């Protein structure tokens, strides 16, 4: 991911946020100029993921989380 230097990342199914944290830390230049949006439809996992990303002090990189409880895939 560091070589690609993406401008945006869409993460579907964040569960507990581990992958979100790993993607944020893999971004070049501390994630400057990249927006990571994580989608989670389970409210329990949504809250947990947001908390773990916050505890990792990465809120600024994973700037948006959207709870999508009625999304059917």
C-alpha positions in Angstrom: 0.0 0.0 0.0 2.9 2.4 0.7 4.1 2.1 -2.9 0.6 2.9 -4.3 0.2 6.1 -2.2 -3.7 6.0 -2.5 -5.7 9.1 -2.2 -8.7 7.2 -0.7 -9.3 3.8 0.8 -12.7 2.2 1.3 -12.7 -0.5 4.0 -15.9 -2.6 4.0 -16.5 -4.6 7.2 -14.1 -3.0 9.8 -15.0 -5.5 12.5 -12.7 -4.5 15.5 -10.6 -2.0 13.5 -7.4 -4.0 13.3 -7.2 -3.9 9.5 -8.1 -0.2 9.6 -5.2 0.4 12.0 -2.8 -1.6 9.8 -3.9 0.3 6.7 -3.4 3.6 8.4 0.1 2.8 9.6 1.1 1.5 6.2 0.3 4.8 4.4 3.3 7.0 3.4 3.9 10.3 5.0 1.6 9.5 7.9 -1.4 9.3 5.7 -1.3 12.9 4.7 -3.7 13.5 1.8 -5.4 10.1 2.1 -8.9 9.5 3.4 -9.8 6.2 4.8 -13.5 5.4 5.2 -14.6 2.3 7.0 -18.0 0.8 6.7 -19.4 -1.5 9.4 -23.1 -2.5 9.7 -23.0 -4.2 13.1 -23.4 -1.4 15.7 -21.3 -3.3 18.3 -18.4 -3.7 16.0 -18.8 -0.1 14.7 -18.4 1.2 18.3 -15.5 -1.1 19.0 -13.6 -0.3 15.8 -14.0 3.4 16.4 -12.7 3.0 19.9 -9.7 1.0 18.9 -8.8 3.4 16.1 -9.0 6.3 18.6 -6.9 4.4 21.2 -4.3 3.9 18.5 -4.4 7.7 18.0 -5.3 7.4 14.3 -8.6 9.2 14.3 -7.1 11.9 12.0 -6.1 9.3 9.4 -9.3 7.2 9.5 -11.3 10.3 9.3 -14.7 8.9 8.6 -16.7 5.9 9.9 -20.2 5.2 8.7 -22.5 2.9 10.5 -24.7 1.2 7.9 -27.1 -1.0 9.8 -29.5 -1.6 6.9 -27.0 -2.3 4.2 -27.6 -5.6 2.5 -24.8 -7.0 0.4 
